[in-house]
Amino acid sequence: ILISYLLLRIPGVHIEGVRVAHLDSLFTAVSAVSVTGLTTVTVAETYSDFGLAMILIILQFGAIGIMSIGTFLWLLFGKKVGMRERQLIMIDHNQYNLSGVVSLIKQIAKLVFLIELIGAIILTIHFKRYFDSWDEAVINGVFAAISATTNGGFDITGMSLQPFHHDYFVQFVCMILIFFFAIGFPVLIEVKTYLVKKDPTFRFSLFTKITTATYAGLFAFGTFAILILESFYSFKGMPWHEALFSAMFHSASTRSAGLTTYDVTTFSEATDLFMSALMFIGASPSSVGGGIRTTTFAIIILFMIAYSRGHSDIQVFKREIHLIDVFRAFAVLIFAVFMVLVAMMILLITEQHAT
C-alpha cells in the first residue's frame, strides 16, 4: 500500500492542473491493492495516461497476491525460498505439499499476464468501433481487460461499463475474464494440467469440484434471482435478451468484480439486498476476489443439510468434509458478519447525510 501510494504521488500521474489530496491518493492505493474498485475521485478526470498505467500496475499487486509478489521479488533478487516461506505459500494457495510451490507462483504469474494480454487484444480491436484513434482503443481495451481480470472494478469511462450496455460481446468477454480469476488459481492450474497431460487417470481435487460447482450454482441462481426481482422494476418493458445479459453480468460481477453495465441505483431494494449477499459470499479461495469465499459458503450449506437430516458426517462428491473445516467455515462467517456490522455502525454514526 505504501509503495502504491508513492506511485500515485509521482509527478505526471495526475492530469495537468488537477490536484489530489494525500488522503484520496491513499484511498485509491488501498482500493487498488485490495482490488476493491472504490474511488473518491473520477479516475478518467484525475489521472493521466501515465497515472492509469500506475493504477494498472497496482492492480497487478492485488491480483497476484501478497505471497506471490513476495516470492517473485525473492526470486528476482536471487534469494532462496526457505521452508517457512514455502509453508506460507502452500497455505495461501491451498496446496497439500511443499514440492512445486515456487513453480506454482510462476504458473500463476504466467496465467495472469497471458489472459490479460488476450483479453486486452480482443477488447482493443473491438473498441476501435467506439473510438476515433487506435491510441484511445488501446488505452480503453487494456484498462478494461485488466480491471475485469483482476476483479479491480476500476473504470475510465466514468460510468463503469454502462456505455456498453447494448454491446453483448464486450459484456461476454468481461464476464469470461472475471470468471477466470474469480474461480481460483488452483482450479485453473488443475484444468491446465488436465488439458496438457491428457492423463486418463487424472482426477480433479475435492477443492476444485466444490469451488466450481458452488461458483456455477451461485452464478446461475444470481442471474435467475436478479432477472425475476428486476422484471417488476428496472427491467420492466426491456427486451428479454437485454434483461438476461444485465442479470448475467451483475451476477458475475458480484463475485467481486465491481463493474456494472446498468445504473444499479435504479434497482429495487430487494435486488440491492440480494446482490449484497452475493458480494458477501464473494469469489473462490486463492483468487483475485474477496468475500468469505465460495468454499466457506458451500461447507456451511452442506453442514446445514446434513444436520437437518440428522447425519453426523458431511459428504460431497463421495468425499468426507472434516469437522475442523466446518469449524473454520463458521469462524470465518461469524468474524465477517461482525466486521460488516461494526463497519455499518461506524458509517451510520459518522456519515449523517440527508436522504
N, C-alpha and C positions, 0 to 999 in steps of 0.2 A: 504493500500500500504506500509506503514511504517513497519507494522508487517511482511508482506510478504517479504519485502526487508531484514529484520533482519533474517528471517528464511533461506533465501538463502545465508546468510553470516555465518551460524553456521559451526563450524569445522566439517569436514567429509561430507559436502554437495557436494563438488567437488571431482572429481577423483584425486587420489594422483598425485601430480606433475603438475596439471593444475591450472593456476592462472586466475582468472576472475576479470576484473576491476569493481570498485564500480558502475560505470555508466551502465555497462552491466547487473549487478545484479538488479539495479533499473529498467532498461528497461524490463527485464524479469518479475519482480514483477508486474509492471504496466500492461504488456501484459496478464499475468495470471489472475490478479484480474478483468480485463475488458474482459476476455475470448476472446482475440483478436488472439492469436496464433503466433504473430510475435516474432522472436528472433534474437539477434545479434550474438549468439553463437550456435553451434550444440549441441543440448540437450544430445544426446547419447554419445558424445565425451567429454562432460564437467561435467555432473552431475553423481554422484554415485547412487547406489540404494536408499540410504538414501535421496539424493538430489531429486531423482524422486518422492519419497514419499512426500517431502515438496512441490513440484510443484503440485502434485495431491491435497494436502490439500488446497493450494492457489486457485486452480481451483474451489474447493467447495465454497470458499468465494464468488467468482464471480458468480457462477451458482445460488446459493440460493438467493443472493442479499443482499444489504446493510441493508434494513429494516428487512428482515428475520433474518439475522445474529444478528442484534442489539436486536431484540425481543428474540431470542434464548438465548443470553448472559444475557439479563434482567431476563428471567425466571430462568436461571441457577443459578443466584445469589439470587434467591428468592424475586426479586423485583416485585411490582405490576405494570402492564402495564396501564398507565393512559389514560385519554380521548384524550389528544393531540397525544400520540403515536398511539392509535387506529385509529385516523383520518388519520394519515400519512400512516399507513398500509393499510387502506381502499382505499386510493387514489392510492397507489403504486400497488395494486393488483386488481384494477378495481372492487371493491366491492361497493354495494349500501347502506349498512347499517353497523353499528358498531358491531352488535352482531356476535360473532363467528370469529372475525379476528385473535385472538390468536390461536384458533383451526385450522384456515386456515394455519398458519405458520407451525404448527406441521404436518399437512397433506402434505404440500409441501416438508418438510424435509424427511418424510417417503417415499414419491413417488420418490424423487431423489435417495435416498440410495437403495431403493428396485430395481428400474430399472437398476441402475448402477451395482448392485450385479448380477442380472440376466444376463445382457449383458456381464459382466466380466467372469462369469462361462461358458457361451456359447462360447465366443471367446477363452478362455483359453483351453478348451477341443479341439476346432478346431485347434488352433495354435500348438498343440503338434505335428502335422504332419510336421511343419516347423522347429521346434527346437529339439535339442537333449535331453534336460532335461525339467522336469516339472517346474523348477525354472524360466527358460527363458520364457516358455509358460505363466506362471502366470504373470510375470512382463509385458510382451507384451500384454497379454489379458486384464489385469486390466487397464493398461495405455490407450490402445486403446478405451476401453469401456467408461472410464471416460472422455477422451478427446472428444469423439463423443457425449456423453450425455450432457456434459457442453457446447458443441459447442466451446471448447477451441482451437482446431486446432493444439495443440502441438503433436509432434511425437518423437519416439525414434528409428526410422529406418533411419533417415537422409534423407528420401525420401517420407515422409508422408505415404500414403497407396499405393504408386506405386508398391511396391513388390507384392501386392495382386491384381494387375490389372486384372488378369485372374481368380481370385477367386471370383465368383459372390456371394457366401454365405457370405463372410466377408463384401462385399460391401452392401449386402441387410441388414445384421444385423446393420451395422453402419448407414445406411440410416434411419432405424427404430428408432435407438437411437437418431439421430439428430432430427428427426421429433417429437418425444415425447416431447422434451423440447424447441423446437423452436415454437411449436404451442401455447404455453402459459399454465401456471399453472391453471388459471380459467377454461380453456377448459377441461383439464384432470380431474379436480375435478368434473365438471359437468357430464362428461361421467361416472366417477366412481359412482357418486350419482345415475345416471340413471340405471346403471347395478346392483347396490346393492339393491336399494329400489324397482325397477321394478314397479314404480307407474304409472298407465295408464294416470294420469292427469299431469304428469311431462312435462314441456316444456323447451326446451333449450333457453337460453337467446339470445338476438339480438347480443351481443358481440361474443358469441360462433359461431353463424351462419355466421356472416360476416368474422370472423377470419378464420374459417375452409374453407369456400368457396374461400376466397382470397388466402389462403395458397395453397389449392389444384390447383386452377387455375394458380397460378404463377409456381408451380412445373411442371404441365403438359405443359404449354406454354414454360417454360425454357428448358425442355427436348426436345421438338419439335424444338425450335429455334437453340439450340446448335447442335443438330443432323443434321439439314439442313445446317447450316453455316459451320460446320466442315466436312461435306460429300465431300466437294471440296478441303479440305486441309488435316489435320492430320488424319481424319477418312477414307480417300480415300483408297480403297482396303482392309479395315478392315472388318472382318465378321460382319454381321448385329447385332448379339446379343452382340458382344463386343462393338460396337459403341453405341448401345442402352443403355447398362449399364453405359458406360462412360458418356453419356449425362445425364442420370438419376442421377448419383451420383453427378456430378458437378452442376446440377440444384438444388439438395437438399443441397449441401454444400454451395452454395451462399446465403442461408438463413442466415448464419453467422458462419458456422462450420469451414471453412478454411482448410479442408482436401482435398487432391487430390488423384486420382488413376491414373493420366496420367500427363505427362510433359506439364504443361499449357503454357510453353514458346514456344511450337510448335503450339499453337492455333493462328488463324488469328486475325488481329487487330479488325475485326468486332465482333468476339466472345469475345475478351477481353473487348470491349466497352459494349457489351450486358451483360456480366457477372458482370461488374462494376455497371450497372444499377440495376441488381438483388440484388447485395450486398448493394447498397444504400437503397433499399427498406427494406431489412433485414427480421427479424423474427417478430413474433407477440408480442403484449404488454404483460407484466408480464411473459416473457420467459427468457431464458438464452442468447438469441441473441441480436443483435444490429440493426442498421439501423433506418429509420424513422418510421418503423413498418407497417405491412400489413394493419391494420385498417386505418391508415393515408392515405395510397395509395388508399384503397378502397373508402373512403369518397371523395377524390379528383376526382376519376374516376366517381363516382355516381353523383357528382356535375356537372361535365362537360357534362355528358349525359343528366341530367335534364335541364341544361342551353341551350344545343343545341336544345332541344325540346320545349323550351320556357316555361318550368314549373318553378314555384316559390318554390315548395316544393320538397324535396328529400325523396323518399320512397323505402324501400327494405325489403323483407320478410313481407310485409303488416305492416311495422312499419315506422314511420317518423324519419328522422335524424334532430336533432335540428341545427339551424343556428350557434349556438355557437360552435358546434363540427366541422362545416365546417371551421369556422374562426381559430380554434385551429389547424386543419389539415394543412391549408395553412401557418400558422405561423411556424409550425414545418418544413414544406418543405422549406420555404424561409430561415429560420435560418440554416438548414442543408446544403443547397446549398451554402450559404455564408461561412460556416465553411470549406467546401470542397475546394471552390475556394481560400480562404485565405491560407489554408494548401498547396495547389498545388503551389501557387505563392511563398511561402516561400521555398518549396523544389526545385523549379526551379531555384531560386536565389542562394540558399546555396549549392545544390548538383550538381555542374557542372562537370559531368563526360563525358569523350569522348564516343561517340556512334560508 
